[in-house]
């Protein structure tokens, strides 16, 4: 079960494309919605380089894809407690907002990578091909769940047995 989490902005998002981010310290999976926000598609995996090059990339991505909202996956523990990675993802979302002036919301991504891995294994891809697709597929799964939940990222995480 994926749960909704809080946003860096209290204003409703502008109409347009949403970019889903599967945050990682080395690789970042990226998915985007169509302009009507009816479906999510995997876009690419960005390999982090430096703060300056990362900033250039995300500014360009926002402009070229006409992004109006970032949704950053938040990896929390099964009991709903935040992890070190979730705190890093929150800092990354705040950085994206400062960088692009676009709001960021956070959405529980528990099990999105595991679900993506299962799907890729079922497709009988080699280990190398699975690695090339895993993070962007995880971003798509998380972003799809966000859309299905009514695009709300304002609830605190909770335990899975709540």
N, CA, C and O of each residue as an XYZ file, in Angstrom:
648
protein
N       0.843     -1.167      0.000
C       0.000      0.000      0.000
C       0.891      1.234      0.000
O       1.852      1.311      0.765
N       0.578      2.181     -0.841
C       1.343      3.420     -0.911
C       0.507      4.511     -0.274
O      -0.692      4.613     -0.536
N       1.131      5.327      0.560
C       0.411      6.390      1.258
C       0.903      7.753      0.814
O       2.023      7.906      0.327
N       0.042      8.732      0.994
C       0.362     10.098      0.605
C       1.150     10.806      1.699
O       1.037     10.477      2.880
N       1.938     11.773      1.289
C       2.728     12.532      2.241
C       2.639     14.016      1.942
O       1.943     14.425      1.012
N       3.330     14.813      2.711
C       3.166     16.255      2.657
C       3.881     16.940      1.506
O       4.732     16.354      0.837
N       3.511     18.195      1.294
C       4.007     18.999      0.195
C       4.868     20.152      0.710
O       4.787     20.511      1.884
N       5.687     20.728     -0.159
C       6.457     21.908      0.211
C       5.657     23.174     -0.064
O       6.132     24.276      0.207
N       4.456     23.030     -0.596
C       3.633     24.181     -0.942
C       2.197     23.890     -0.562
O       1.720     22.772     -0.759
N       1.497     24.879     -0.019
C       0.100     24.681      0.347
C      -0.833     25.058     -0.793
O      -2.035     24.806     -0.709
N      -0.307     25.657     -1.858
C      -1.145     26.042     -2.986
C      -1.388     24.845     -3.892
O      -0.531     23.969     -4.012
N      -2.566     24.804     -4.538
C      -2.816     23.688     -5.453
C      -1.899     23.787     -6.661
O      -1.570     24.890     -7.098
N      -1.482     22.650     -7.206
C      -0.576     22.680     -8.353
C      -1.260     23.252     -9.584
O      -2.468     23.099     -9.767
N      -0.478     23.911    -10.422
C      -0.980     24.436    -11.687
C      -1.254     23.280    -12.628
O      -0.628     22.226    -12.517
N      -2.199     23.467    -13.569
C      -2.417     22.409    -14.561
C      -1.146     22.190    -15.379
O      -0.364     23.119    -15.581
N      -0.952     21.004    -15.829
C       0.221     20.688    -16.639
C       0.852     19.387    -16.204
O       0.288     18.639    -15.406
N       2.027     19.130    -16.739
C       2.710     17.858    -16.503
C       3.326     17.784    -15.107
O       3.824     18.771    -14.566
N       3.275     16.589    -14.554
C       3.892     16.302    -13.266
C       5.097     15.417    -13.528
O       5.046     14.520    -14.370
N       6.174     15.668    -12.810
C       7.373     14.842    -12.913
C       7.541     14.050    -11.628
O       7.634     14.629    -10.545
N       7.579     12.738    -11.742
C       7.823     11.855    -10.602
C       9.303     11.561    -10.487
O       9.972     11.276    -11.481
N       9.810     11.634     -9.266
C      11.230     11.455     -8.991
C      11.432     10.278     -8.040
O      10.908     10.272     -6.926
N      12.193      9.289     -8.487
C      12.651      8.211     -7.609
C      14.072      8.603     -7.213
O      15.032      8.312     -7.927
N      14.190      9.267     -6.063
C      15.443      9.858     -5.620
C      16.487      8.803     -5.290
O      16.196      7.773     -4.682
N      17.711      9.093     -5.712
C      18.850      8.269     -5.346
C      20.094      9.137     -5.285
O      20.157     10.182     -5.933
N      21.069      8.717     -4.522
C      22.292      9.508     -4.399
C      23.165      9.391     -5.648
O      23.990     10.268     -5.906
N      22.996      8.326     -6.421
C      23.761      8.122     -7.652
C      22.864      8.278     -8.880
O      23.191      9.022     -9.804
N      21.731      7.570     -8.883
C      20.799      7.610    -10.011
C      19.439      8.120     -9.546
O      19.009      7.862     -8.422
N      18.774      8.850    -10.439
C      17.438      9.363    -10.156
C      16.514      8.883    -11.271
O      16.723      9.194    -12.444
N      15.504      8.132    -10.896
C      14.510      7.690    -11.861
C      13.505      8.804    -12.100
O      13.073      9.478    -11.165
N      13.137      8.989    -13.363
C      12.258     10.096    -13.732
C      11.110      9.568    -14.571
O      11.309      8.822    -15.530
N       9.901      9.970    -14.190
C       8.688      9.661    -14.941
C       7.903     10.958    -15.095
O       8.063     11.882    -14.299
N       7.067     11.025    -16.106
C       6.245     12.218    -16.330
C       4.824     11.814    -16.681
O       4.568     10.716    -17.175
N       3.906     12.736    -16.410
C       2.531     12.527    -16.831
C       2.310     13.193    -18.171
O       3.128     13.992    -18.627
N       1.210     12.858    -18.787
C       0.763     13.602    -19.956
C       0.213     14.940    -19.447
O      -0.004     15.082    -18.244
N      -0.019     15.924    -20.324
C      -0.501     17.230    -19.865
C      -1.836     17.168    -19.115
O      -2.100     18.012    -18.259
N      -2.678     16.177    -19.428
C      -3.960     16.034    -18.739
C      -3.847     15.292    -17.410
O      -4.825     15.163    -16.674
N      -2.657     14.812    -17.118
C      -2.394     14.082    -15.868
C      -3.239     12.826    -15.734
O      -3.703     12.495    -14.642
N      -3.434     12.137    -16.829
C      -4.240     10.917    -16.778
C      -3.385      9.662    -16.690
O      -3.868      8.617    -16.252
N      -2.118      9.748    -17.101
C      -1.248      8.574    -16.994
C       0.215      8.994    -16.861
O       0.618     10.076    -17.286
N       0.979      8.113    -16.265
C       2.411      8.345    -16.062
C       3.207      7.427    -16.967
O       2.835      6.277    -17.203
N       4.307      7.957    -17.467
C       5.199      7.176    -18.330
C       6.630      7.321    -17.836
O       7.020      8.395    -17.381
N       7.424      6.241    -17.921
C       8.831      6.387    -17.555
C       9.531      7.284    -18.564
O       9.236      7.214    -19.757
N      10.449      8.122    -18.109
C      11.156      9.016    -19.019
C      12.612      8.602    -19.160
O      13.067      8.287    -20.259
N      13.348      8.601    -18.048
C      14.763      8.249    -18.115
C      15.334      8.092    -16.718
O      14.667      8.332    -15.712
N      16.584      7.683    -16.695
C      17.350      7.647    -15.451
C      18.458      8.678    -15.603
O      19.228      8.658    -16.563
N      18.515      9.561    -14.648
C      19.562     10.580    -14.643
C      20.649     10.132    -13.672
O      20.368      9.824    -12.514
N      21.882     10.098    -14.146
C      23.023      9.782    -13.282
C      23.593     11.088    -12.778
O      23.999     11.951    -13.557
N      23.618     11.222    -11.475
C      24.067     12.465    -10.861
C      25.542     12.687    -11.147
O      26.335     11.748    -11.209
N      25.894     13.983    -11.323
C      27.273     14.338    -11.662
C      27.860     15.310    -10.650
O      28.786     14.968     -9.915
N      27.323     16.513    -10.615
C      27.749     17.532     -9.654
C      26.547     18.412     -9.389
O      25.573     18.371    -10.142
N      26.595     19.202     -8.340
C      25.461     20.057     -8.025
C      25.142     20.999     -9.197
O      23.975     21.208     -9.527
N      26.161     21.552     -9.807
C      25.965     22.481    -10.930
C      25.353     21.779    -12.142
O      24.394     22.281    -12.728
N      25.898     20.623    -12.518
C      25.360     19.892    -13.671
C      23.965     19.345    -13.382
O      23.105     19.324    -14.263
N      23.747     18.906    -12.152
C      22.414     18.447    -11.760
C      21.414     19.590    -11.882
O      20.305     19.389    -12.375
N      21.792     20.785    -11.440
C      20.912     21.954    -11.528
C      20.586     22.265    -12.989
O      19.431     22.531    -13.322
N      21.582     22.233    -13.848
C      21.346     22.485    -15.272
C      20.363     21.471    -15.844
O      19.446     21.826    -16.584
N      20.568     20.212    -15.491
C      19.707     19.152    -16.000
C      18.252     19.371    -15.567
O      17.348     19.318    -16.400
N      18.021     19.615    -14.271
C      16.646     19.728    -13.787
C      15.962     21.011    -14.252
O      14.747     21.022    -14.445
N      16.710     22.074    -14.432
C      16.121     23.287    -15.025
C      15.683     22.995    -16.466
O      14.578     23.353    -16.874
N      16.562     22.343    -17.224
C      16.250     22.005    -18.608
C      15.060     21.045    -18.683
O      14.165     21.218    -19.510
N      15.060     20.037    -17.815
C      13.958     19.074    -17.782
C      12.635     19.788    -17.529
O      11.649     19.530    -18.220
N      12.607     20.679    -16.549
C      11.376     21.407    -16.220
C      10.892     22.220    -17.411
O       9.696     22.242    -17.700
N      11.804     22.884    -18.099
C      11.432     23.719    -19.241
C      10.995     22.874    -20.436
O       9.939     23.124    -21.018
N      11.800     21.876    -20.805
C      11.501     21.074    -21.996
C      10.225     20.241    -21.851
O       9.458     20.098    -22.803
N      10.011     19.703    -20.673
C       8.839     18.848    -20.448
C       7.636     19.647    -19.940
O       6.561     19.087    -19.727
N       7.820     20.946    -19.748
C       6.763     21.832    -19.238
C       6.177     21.305    -17.929
O       4.964     21.161    -17.783
N       7.068     21.024    -16.991
C       6.692     20.498    -15.687
C       6.061     21.616    -14.857
O       6.522     22.757    -14.886
N       5.008     21.280    -14.123
C       4.386     22.249    -13.217
C       4.427     21.786    -11.760
O       4.102     22.555    -10.855
N       4.823     20.540    -11.534
C       4.867     19.994    -10.179
C       5.858     18.838    -10.135
O       5.897     18.007    -11.042
N       6.649     18.792     -9.087
C       7.527     17.652     -8.804
C       6.834     16.780     -7.764
O       6.269     17.300     -6.802
N       6.870     15.472     -7.942
C       6.433     14.536     -6.909
C       7.623     13.636     -6.625
O       8.030     12.828     -7.459
N       8.167     13.796     -5.435
C       9.369     13.071     -5.037
C       8.963     11.892     -4.161
O       8.259     12.055     -3.164
N       9.416     10.702     -4.547
C       9.135      9.512     -3.754
C       9.849      9.577     -2.423
O      11.025      9.932     -2.346
N       9.121      9.229     -1.373
C       9.663      9.287     -0.024
C       9.770      7.876      0.539
O       8.752      7.255      0.845
N      10.992      7.361      0.682
C      11.155      6.006      1.225
C      11.051      6.024      2.750
O      11.954      6.495      3.442
N       9.949      5.510      3.252
C       9.756      5.436      4.696
C       9.742      3.972      5.122
O       9.517      3.076      4.308
N       9.984      3.747      6.402
C       9.959      2.386      6.939
C       8.519      1.871      6.978
O       7.576      2.658      6.894
N       8.349      0.557      7.106
C       7.016     -0.044      7.150
C       6.162      0.501      8.275
O       4.937      0.529      8.163
N       6.798      0.940      9.372
C       6.040      1.477     10.492
C       5.693      2.958     10.302
O       5.117      3.580     11.194
N       6.043      3.519      9.143
C       5.717      4.903      8.843
C       6.793      5.899      9.245
O       6.693      7.085      8.930
N       7.815      5.428      9.937
C       8.890      6.321     10.354
C       9.764      6.681      9.158
O       9.991      5.870      8.260
N      10.241      7.905      9.174
C      11.123      8.350      8.104
C      12.505      7.738      8.272
O      12.945      7.421      9.378
N      13.172      7.584      7.135
C      14.518      7.023      7.100
C      15.505      8.126      6.744
O      15.111      9.251      6.435
N      16.781      7.797      6.789
C      17.801      8.745      6.347
C      17.560      9.106      4.879
O      17.690     10.269      4.496
N      17.213      8.122      4.067
C      16.942      8.370      2.647
C      15.723      9.278      2.460
O      15.706     10.108      1.551
N      14.707      9.128      3.311
C      13.536      9.995      3.161
C      13.892     11.439      3.523
O      13.382     12.373      2.906
N      14.749     11.624      4.501
C      15.194     12.988      4.838
C      16.012     13.573      3.680
O      15.889     14.759      3.375
N      16.842     12.752      3.036
C      17.591     13.212      1.861
C      16.634     13.558      0.723
O      16.832     14.558      0.033
N      15.604     12.745      0.518
C      14.625     13.005     -0.539
C      13.883     14.316     -0.269
O      13.601     15.072     -1.198
N      13.570     14.582      0.994
C      12.916     15.850      1.347
C      13.833     17.032      1.018
O      13.380     18.038      0.472
N      15.115     16.908      1.350
C      16.060     17.991      1.025
C      16.154     18.173     -0.491
O      16.235     19.298     -0.984
N      16.141     17.071     -1.218
C      16.202     17.140     -2.673
C      14.960     17.839     -3.233
O      15.077     18.686     -4.119
N      13.782     17.496     -2.727
C      12.557     18.150     -3.166
C      12.572     19.644     -2.880
O      12.128     20.444     -3.704
N      13.078     20.015     -1.721
C      13.197     21.441     -1.380
C      14.163     22.128     -2.347
O      13.908     23.248     -2.790
N      15.264     21.463     -2.672
C      16.243     21.997     -3.623
C      15.602     22.182     -4.999
O      15.813     23.208     -5.645
N      14.814     21.191     -5.456
C      14.133     21.313     -6.743
C      13.213     22.533     -6.764
O      13.167     23.262     -7.755
N      12.480     22.754     -5.671
C      11.584     23.904     -5.586
C      12.370     25.202     -5.636
O      11.994     26.129     -6.353
N      13.456     25.277     -4.881
C      14.281     26.488     -4.894
C      14.902     26.719     -6.269
O      15.012     27.859     -6.722
N      15.299     25.660     -6.918
C      15.967     25.726     -8.213
C      15.030     26.159     -9.339
O      15.407     26.960    -10.194
N      13.809     25.624     -9.334
C      12.907     25.808    -10.467
C      11.683     26.671    -10.157
O      10.928     27.019    -11.064
N      11.484     27.014     -8.899
C      10.292     27.747     -8.451
C       9.001     26.955     -8.673
O       7.916     27.535     -8.711
N       9.115     25.643     -8.819
C       7.953     24.769     -8.954
C       7.731     24.043     -7.634
O       8.697     23.651     -6.980
N       6.472     23.855     -7.228
C       6.220     23.160     -5.967
C       6.628     21.688     -6.053
O       6.658     21.088     -7.128
N       6.936     21.137     -4.892
C       7.254     19.711     -4.788
C       6.345     19.089     -3.742
O       6.114     19.662     -2.677
N       5.840     17.920     -4.060
C       5.091     17.127     -3.104
C       5.864     15.841     -2.898
O       6.681     15.444     -3.729
N       5.589     15.195     -1.770
C       6.262     13.950     -1.438
C       5.214     12.866     -1.336
O       4.132     13.071     -0.785
N       5.557     11.701     -1.880
C       4.605     10.602     -1.887
C       5.315      9.321     -1.465
O       6.419      9.026     -1.922
N       4.676      8.588     -0.607
C       5.218      7.336     -0.085
C       5.538      6.388     -1.245
O       4.669      6.064     -2.055
N       6.770      5.962     -1.309
C       7.173      5.060     -2.395
C       7.488      3.656     -1.904
O       8.153      2.887     -2.598
N       7.014      3.319     -0.709
C       7.274      1.976     -0.201
C       6.937      0.933     -1.255
O       5.844      0.932     -1.821
N       7.865      0.069     -1.504
C       7.712     -1.101     -2.381
C       7.703     -0.786     -3.873
O       7.570     -1.708     -4.677
N       7.839      0.480     -4.277
C       7.818      0.773     -5.715
C       9.012      0.144     -6.423
O       8.867     -0.369     -7.532
N      10.191      0.173     -5.800
C      11.362     -0.449     -6.431
C      11.220     -1.965     -6.477
O      11.609     -2.597     -7.460
N      10.663     -2.553     -5.416
C      10.462     -4.001     -5.398
C       9.438     -4.410     -6.457
O       9.610     -5.426     -7.130
N       8.374     -3.619     -6.603
C       7.376     -3.904     -7.633
C       7.988     -3.770     -9.023
O       7.727     -4.590     -9.903
N       8.799     -2.740     -9.219
C       9.464     -2.545    -10.511
C      10.394     -3.721    -10.809
O      10.422     -4.217    -11.935
N      11.142     -4.161     -9.823
C      12.057     -5.293    -10.008
C      11.291     -6.554    -10.390
O      11.723     -7.290    -11.277
N      10.157     -6.815     -9.736
C       9.343     -7.986    -10.070
C       8.835     -7.916    -11.509
O       8.838     -8.915    -12.228
N       8.401     -6.729    -11.919
C       7.906     -6.573    -13.289
C       9.019     -6.813    -14.308
O       8.801     -7.449    -15.339
N      10.191     -6.307    -14.015
C      11.318     -6.468    -14.938
C      11.795     -7.917    -14.986
O      12.186     -8.414    -16.043
N      11.762     -8.586    -13.844
C      12.141    -10.007    -13.828
C      11.123    -10.831    -14.596
O      11.488    -11.767    -15.307
N       9.845    -10.488    -14.457
C       8.800    -11.217    -15.190
C       8.970    -11.035    -16.695
O       8.601    -11.908    -17.480
N       9.527     -9.901    -17.085
C       9.782     -9.655    -18.508
C      11.037    -10.376    -18.988
O      11.398    -10.293    -20.162
N      11.700    -11.088    -18.071
C      12.889    -11.882    -18.357
C      14.027    -11.064    -18.963
O      14.715    -11.506    -19.882
N      14.201     -9.865    -18.422
C      15.315     -9.030    -18.863
C      16.591     -9.451    -18.150
O      16.548     -9.979    -17.039
N      17.701     -9.218    -18.785
C      18.980     -9.503    -18.145
C      19.176     -8.558    -16.965
O      18.498     -7.536    -16.856
N      20.084     -8.899    -16.109
C      20.380     -8.065    -14.944
C      20.773     -6.654    -15.370
O      20.358     -5.674    -14.751
N      21.570     -6.556    -16.422
C      22.010     -5.254    -16.918
C      20.823     -4.435    -17.414
O      20.728     -3.244    -17.117
N      19.930     -5.050    -18.155
C      18.759     -4.336    -18.678
C      17.808     -3.939    -17.562
O      17.195     -2.872    -17.617
N      17.676     -4.805    -16.530
C      16.821     -4.452    -15.391
C      17.377     -3.222    -14.690
O      16.628     -2.309    -14.340
N      18.680     -3.198    -14.486
C      19.321     -2.060    -13.817
C      19.121     -0.775    -14.612
O      18.943      0.294    -14.027
N      19.149     -0.869    -15.950
C      18.977      0.302    -16.810
C      17.567      0.879    -16.731
O      17.364      2.046    -17.066
N      16.602      0.093    -16.301
C      15.203      0.526    -16.303
C      14.578      0.669    -14.923
O      13.540      1.317    -14.782
N      15.182      0.084    -13.918
C      14.563     -0.034    -12.595
C      14.113      1.302    -12.006
O      12.955      1.432    -11.608
N      14.984      2.282    -11.942
C      14.656      3.525    -11.249
C      13.563      4.315    -11.957
O      12.709      4.907    -11.298
N      13.574      4.336    -13.295
C      12.520      5.087    -13.984
C      11.188      4.347    -13.904
O      10.139      4.991    -13.873
N      11.199      3.023    -13.870
C       9.964      2.271    -13.691
C       9.426      2.477    -12.279
O       8.216      2.608    -12.094
N      10.303      2.507    -11.287
C       9.876      2.786     -9.906
C       9.254      4.180     -9.823
O       8.257      4.371     -9.127
N       9.832      5.146    -10.522
C       9.264      6.502    -10.549
C       7.878      6.481    -11.192
O       6.968      7.164    -10.722
N       7.713      5.706    -12.257
C       6.411      5.614    -12.919
C       5.378      4.975    -11.990
O       4.242      5.444    -11.918
N       5.753      3.929    -11.291
C       4.834      3.251    -10.373
C       4.388      4.209     -9.277
O       3.201      4.289     -8.961
N       5.343      4.936     -8.695
C       5.020      5.894     -7.639
C       4.120      7.001     -8.177
O       3.132      7.359     -7.534
N       4.448      7.550     -9.351
C       3.667      8.638     -9.929
C       2.262      8.161    -10.308
O       1.295      8.903    -10.135
N       2.139      6.948    -10.815
C       0.823      6.385    -11.132
C      -0.027      6.262     -9.871
O      -1.218      6.573     -9.890
N       0.579      5.812     -8.783
C      -0.147      5.697     -7.518
C      -0.597      7.072     -7.028
O      -1.702      7.218     -6.505
N       0.256      8.070     -7.197
C      -0.090      9.443     -6.819
C      -1.305      9.915     -7.618
O      -2.219     10.515     -7.052
N      -1.323      9.652     -8.916
C      -2.458     10.040     -9.748
C      -3.728      9.312     -9.315
O      -4.795      9.917     -9.212
N      -3.604      8.009     -9.062
C      -4.756      7.203     -8.658
C      -5.320      7.641     -7.314
O      -6.509      7.461     -7.048
N      -4.476      8.212     -6.471
C      -4.904      8.674     -5.150
C      -5.521     10.073     -5.207
O      -5.819     10.663     -4.169
N      -5.709     10.595     -6.398
C      -6.323     11.902     -6.534
C      -5.349     13.056     -6.418
O      -5.756     14.180     -6.124
N      -4.063     12.796     -6.646
C      -3.012     13.811     -6.620
C      -2.990     14.571     -5.294
O      -2.963     15.801     -5.262
N      -3.002     13.821     -4.228
C      -2.933     14.428     -2.910
C      -1.681     13.934     -2.212
O      -1.508     12.732     -2.013
N      -0.822     14.843     -1.846
C       0.402     14.488     -1.141
C       0.482     15.224      0.169
O       1.507     15.838      0.466
N      -0.586     15.182      0.977
C      -0.602     15.998      2.170
C      -0.888     15.238      3.449
O      -1.180     15.853      4.475
N      -0.812     13.943      3.416
C      -1.085     13.134      4.589
C       0.231     12.615      5.167
O       1.130     12.246      4.411
N       0.354     12.582      6.468
C       1.560     12.055      7.116
C       1.651     10.556      6.885
O       0.623      9.880      6.827
N       2.867     10.020      6.752
C       2.983      8.564      6.571
C       2.541      7.832      7.817
O       2.624      8.352      8.930
N       2.084      6.651      7.615
C       1.665      5.832      8.736
C       2.178      4.420      8.564
O       2.775      4.081      7.542
N       1.941      3.602      9.571
C       2.343      2.206      9.505
C       1.463      1.487      8.501
O       0.328      1.901      8.263
N       1.970      0.417      7.910
C       1.212     -0.327      6.914
C      -0.016     -1.000      7.506
O      -0.962     -1.284      6.771
N      -0.036     -1.266      8.800
C      -1.180     -1.943      9.401
C      -2.197     -0.977      9.987
O      -3.085     -1.405     10.724
N      -2.095      0.323      9.682
C      -3.080      1.308     10.162
C      -4.428      1.091      9.540
O      -5.369      1.829      9.833
